[in-house]
């Protein structure tokens, strides 16, 4: 199809590149979701992958997240966070601040999946 407009992400070559970056970002997210295991140490990479996916979707015409994946991640990430965060001995209000950011990321990921699917 080639180029269909003047924007940086409105041509096949750029979107192929975006999809390659997206695949890298979502590989860990999908593996984490599919695994029956997971720990608090996995959450930073998973949430970074989700945030990258959101940015690519919102600004670079990347595909939307999968809704089933988003719903599974919401349950799994929050459960692990709540069960294991105290083992890291967070100081001050870090625990509450981090949870709020995690909730916001999960909400946005689910919303993007609902809008895109």
CORMO-V575507 format. One record per residue. N is the residue number from 1. PHI is phi in whole degrees, 0 to 359 (999 if undefined). OMEGA is omega in radians with two decimals (999 if undefined). D_FIRST is the distance of its C-alpha to the first C-alpha in whole Angstrom. Layout:
N/PHI/OMEGA/D_FIRST, N/PHI/OMEGA/D_FIRST
This chain:
1/999/3.07/0, 2/82/-3.08/4, 3/251/-3.14/7, 4/239/3.05/8, 5/194/-3.02/11, 6/275/-3.07/14, 7/293/-3.13/15, 8/298/-3.11/15, 9/244/3.13/13, 10/239/3.06/11, 11/206/-3.06/8, 12/298/-3.10/7, 13/298/3.14/10, 14/295/-3.13/12, 15/291/3.02/11, 16/297/3.10/12, 17/297/3.12/15, 18/301/-3.14/16, 19/295/3.07/16, 20/296/3.10/18, 21/296/3.13/21, 22/300/3.14/21, 23/300/3.09/22, 24/299/-3.09/24, 25/291/-3.03/26, 26/266/-3.13/26, 27/303/3.13/27, 28/294/-3.13/31, 29/298/-3.12/30, 30/294/3.12/30, 31/296/3.11/32, 32/299/-3.12/35, 33/298/-3.08/34, 34/284/-3.08/35, 35/279/3.05/38, 36/287/-3.13/41, 37/256/3.08/42, 38/157/-3.13/41, 39/224/-3.11/44, 40/303/-3.13/44, 41/291/3.11/43, 42/278/-2.97/39, 43/294/-3.11/38, 44/299/3.14/38, 45/291/3.14/35, 46/299/-3.13/33, 47/292/3.05/34, 48/295/3.09/32, 49/298/3.10/29, 50/295/-3.13/29, 51/295/3.09/29, 52/295/3.10/26, 53/302/3.12/24, 54/300/-3.13/25, 55/297/3.12/24, 56/294/3.11/21, 57/293/-3.06/20, 58/288/-2.98/22, 59/242/-3.01/21, 60/228/3.11/17, 61/62/3.07/15, 62/285/3.11/17, 63/298/3.13/18, 64/284/3.02/21, 65/297/3.07/24, 66/279/-3.07/25, 67/294/3.12/28, 68/300/3.09/31, 69/298/-3.12/30, 70/299/-3.13/31, 71/292/3.10/34, 72/296/3.14/35, 73/297/-3.13/35, 74/304/-3.11/37, 75/294/-3.04/40, 76/292/-3.09/40, 77/297/-3.12/39, 78/294/3.12/42, 79/298/3.14/44, 80/298/-3.13/44, 81/302/-3.09/44, 82/296/-3.12/47, 83/284/-2.94/49, 84/242/-3.03/49, 85/299/-3.11/49, 86/296/3.11/52, 87/294/3.11/52, 88/272/3.13/51, 89/52/-3.13/54, 90/296/-3.11/51, 91/261/3.06/53, 92/58/-3.10/54, 93/260/3.13/51, 94/303/-3.10/48, 95/302/-3.12/48, 96/290/3.13/48, 97/297/-3.13/45, 98/295/3.14/43, 99/297/3.13/43, 100/297/3.11/42, 101/292/3.09/39, 102/299/3.12/38, 103/301/-3.14/39, 104/296/3.11/37, 105/298/3.13/34, 106/297/3.13/34, 107/296/3.14/34, 108/295/3.14/31, 109/296/3.10/29, 110/295/3.13/30, 111/298/3.11/30, 112/297/3.12/26, 113/294/3.14/26, 114/294/-3.13/28, 115/288/-3.07/25, 116/273/-3.07/22, 117/243/999/23
